[in-house]
Amino acid sequence: MHNEFVGTRAPRAAAFVCFKAAETGGEFLIADGRQIFLDLNPDVLDRLYKRNIRYSVMELPFFDFIDNVPEFAQEPLKGVIKGLASAAINAKVDFSVDLRWGEGGYDGARMLQARAPSQPPIVRHPVTGEPTWFCNVHSHSSQLRKDREEIYGAERFEDGASQINKSDMFYGDDGSIDDADLRHMDEVTMKNVQFIKMSEGDVVLLDNYKCLHGRNVFDGTRKHGVAWFEGWEGEEEIKSSLYSEALP
């Protein structure tokens, strides 16, 4: 489950259309971020809000060859590779990406991990001002992904873009989030999930700030599309009305 955003940009609304439903499963999933915010343990919220959150948005597990380079040349080579990769990635996105060396889940392969800037896990709705959960821990945490793999089977991150698209989540100061807190966030998220069985031609319109979305596991083939929008008609009038009601 996740909200849609890239760096500092987030669409206001989305329309999801079903062109072909899966033979089994594949339901469209939604969850109210406002209710998730209310249901989360206040101590967990406090830790996350004080330290913020940070996503690993990409892993580049292609550098095992460095181990075959003479030891005296490894660190200089790593510096050159990191510099070139950082320049190439940051030229393509509108937010700053920090690259870090590490070992990935590909048989311990040497990799570069790209981390996005720190950001808050809770935001106020741009029209109503309500606090809402705006945090993609459910889809981005590698620990929660491993937990799901024990139930549904392993995801395939073996070649091509699948290797690059592996994600993770940390505190904004790069500290690790406790497994107990991760599982609490997972439980609260799933408690609020609604399963929508879409048929060909069905469209689900949602508010990206209020509503998380996702997809259930499925068998067979499934084809859905999405269009993103900047906002809703009449939003300024709604904001003015809410502001007037709040005045003494």
C-alpha positions in Angstrom: 0.0 0.0 0.0 1.3 3.4 -0.9 0.6 7.0 -1.9 2.0 8.2 -5.2 4.8 10.7 -5.2 8.3 11.2 -6.6 10.7 13.3 -4.6 8.9 16.5 -3.9 6.0 16.0 -6.3 2.7 14.3 -5.6 -0.5 14.2 -7.7 -3.7 15.2 -6.1 -6.0 12.6 -7.6 -5.9 9.5 -9.7 -8.3 7.4 -11.9 -7.5 3.7 -12.1 -9.2 1.8 -14.9 -9.5 -2.0 -15.4 -8.9 -3.2 -18.9 -8.7 -6.9 -17.9 -9.3 -8.4 -14.5 -7.0 -11.3 -13.2 -8.4 -14.8 -13.3 -7.9 -15.1 -9.5 -7.1 -12.3 -7.0 -5.7 -9.0 -8.2 -8.2 -6.9 -6.4 -7.5 -3.1 -6.2 -6.8 -2.1 -2.6 -7.5 1.2 -0.9 -7.0 2.4 2.6 -7.9 5.7 4.4 -4.7 7.5 5.4 -6.6 9.6 7.9 -7.9 6.5 9.8 -4.4 4.9 9.7 -3.1 8.0 11.3 -5.7 7.7 14.1 -5.1 4.0 14.6 -1.3 4.0 14.9 0.3 3.8 18.3 1.1 7.4 19.4 4.6 6.3 20.5 5.3 4.9 17.0 4.0 8.1 15.4 6.1 10.2 17.7 9.3 8.4 16.9 8.6 8.6 13.1 7.5 12.2 13.2 10.5 13.4 15.2 13.1 11.6 13.1 11.2 11.7 9.8 11.6 8.9 7.2 13.8 8.2 4.2 13.4 5.8 1.3 16.0 3.8 -0.5 14.5 4.1 -4.0 17.0 2.1 -6.1 19.8 -0.5 -5.8 22.5 -1.0 -8.3 23.9 -4.5 -7.6 26.4 -4.7 -10.5 29.8 -4.1 -8.8 31.2 -7.4 -7.7 34.0 -7.0 -10.2 35.6 -4.5 -7.8 36.6 -7.4 -5.6 38.9 -8.6 -8.5 40.7 -5.3 -8.7 43.9 -4.9 -6.7 43.1 -3.8 -3.2 45.0 -0.5 -3.4 42.8 0.5 -6.4 39.4 -0.5 -5.0 38.6 2.6 -2.9 39.6 5.1 -5.7 37.6 3.0 -8.2 34.6 3.0 -5.9 34.9 6.8 -5.6 34.9 7.2 -9.4 31.9 4.9 -9.9 29.9 6.5 -7.1 30.6 10.0 -8.5 29.6 9.1 -12.1 26.5 7.2 -10.9 25.5 10.1 -8.7 25.9 12.7 -11.5 23.9 10.5 -13.9 21.0 9.8 -11.5 20.7 13.4 -10.1 20.6 14.7 -13.6 17.4 12.7 -14.2 15.4 13.6 -11.1 14.2 16.8 -9.4 15.4 15.8 -5.9 18.8 15.1 -4.4 19.8 11.4 -4.3 22.4 10.2 -1.9 24.4 7.0 -3.0 25.8 4.6 -0.5 27.9 1.5 -0.8 26.6 -1.7 0.7 25.7 -5.3 0.1 22.4 -6.2 -1.4 20.2 -9.2 -1.2 21.6 -10.7 -4.4 23.9 -13.3 -2.8 25.6 -10.4 -0.9 26.5 -8.6 -4.2 28.3 -5.3 -3.8 25.9 -2.5 -4.7 25.1 1.2 -4.6 21.9 2.1 -2.8 20.2 5.4 -3.8 18.4 7.2 -0.9 15.9 10.0 -1.3 15.8 13.0 1.0 14.3 12.9 4.5 10.6 13.7 4.6 7.7 13.6 7.2 5.5 10.5 7.4 2.4 12.6 8.1 1.1 15.5 6.1 -1.9 17.8 6.2 -4.4 17.5 3.4 -4.0 20.4 1.1 -7.7 21.3 1.2 -9.2 20.1 4.5 -6.0 20.5 6.6 -6.7 17.0 8.1 -3.6 15.1 9.2 -3.2 12.0 7.1 -0.7 9.1 6.9 1.5 9.7 3.8 4.1 7.0 4.2 5.0 4.2 1.9 6.5 1.9 4.5 4.1 -0.9 3.6 5.4 -1.1 0.0 9.0 0.0 0.5 10.2 -1.8 3.7 12.5 -4.7 2.8 11.6 -6.4 6.1 7.9 -6.3 5.4 8.6 -7.5 1.9 10.4 -10.5 3.4 7.5 -11.2 5.8 5.1 -11.2 2.8 7.4 -13.6 0.9 7.0 -16.2 3.6 3.2 -16.1 2.9 3.0 -15.5 -0.8 6.3 -16.7 -2.1 9.4 -14.7 -3.1 9.3 -11.7 -5.4 11.6 -11.9 -8.3 14.5 -9.4 -8.2 16.9 -11.5 -10.3 17.6 -9.6 -13.5 17.1 -6.4 -15.4 15.1 -3.5 -14.0 13.8 -5.8 -11.2 17.2 -5.7 -9.5 17.3 -1.9 -9.7 13.8 -1.3 -8.4 14.3 -2.9 -5.0 13.4 -0.5 -2.2 13.8 -0.1 1.6 12.9 2.5 4.3 14.8 4.1 7.2 14.5 6.9 9.7 15.4 10.3 8.2 18.7 10.1 10.0 19.4 6.8 8.3 18.8 4.7 11.4 17.0 1.4 11.1 13.3 1.2 12.1 12.5 -1.5 14.7 10.9 -4.7 13.4 8.1 -4.3 16.0 7.3 -0.8 14.8 7.3 -2.0 11.1 5.0 -4.9 11.9 2.7 -2.5 13.9 2.5 -0.2 10.8 1.8 -3.2 8.6 -1.0 -4.5 10.9 -2.7 -1.1 11.1 -2.4 -0.6 7.3 -4.0 -4.0 6.6 -6.7 -3.5 9.1 -7.9 -0.5 7.1 -7.5 -2.0 3.6 -10.7 -2.4 1.5 -10.6 -5.0 -1.4 -12.3 -3.8 -4.6 -12.9 -6.4 -7.3 -12.8 -4.5 -10.5 -14.2 -5.7 -13.8 -13.4 -4.6 -17.3 -14.4 -0.9 -17.8 -14.5 -0.1 -14.0 -12.8 3.1 -12.8 -11.8 4.0 -9.3 -11.3 7.7 -8.6 -9.3 8.5 -5.5 -7.7 11.4 -3.6 -4.0 10.6 -3.4 -3.6 12.5 -0.1 -6.4 10.8 1.7 -6.2 7.3 0.2 -3.4 4.8 -0.1 -3.7 2.2 -2.9 -2.2 -1.1 -3.9 -2.9 -4.4 -5.6 -3.6 -7.9 -4.3 -1.6 -10.9 -5.4 -3.1 -12.7 -8.4 -2.9 -15.6 -10.9 -3.2 -15.2 -14.6 -3.0 -11.9 -16.4 -4.2 -8.5 -15.3 -4.2 -5.2 -17.2 -4.9 -1.9 -15.4 -4.1 1.7 -16.3 -4.0 5.0 -14.3 -4.2 8.7 -15.1 -3.0 11.4 -12.6 -4.6 14.8 -12.0 -3.6 18.0 -10.4 -6.7 18.5 -8.3 -10.5 18.6 -8.2 -13.0 21.2 -9.4 -14.2 23.5 -6.7 -11.2 23.0 -4.3 -10.7 26.7 -3.7 -14.3 27.1 -2.8 -14.1 24.2 -0.4 -11.0 25.7 1.2 -12.6 29.1 1.6 -15.7 27.5 3.1 -13.7 25.5 5.6 -11.6 28.6 6.5 -14.8 30.7 7.1 -16.3 28.0 9.3 -13.1 27.9 11.4 -13.2 31.7 12.1 -14.7 32.8 15.5 
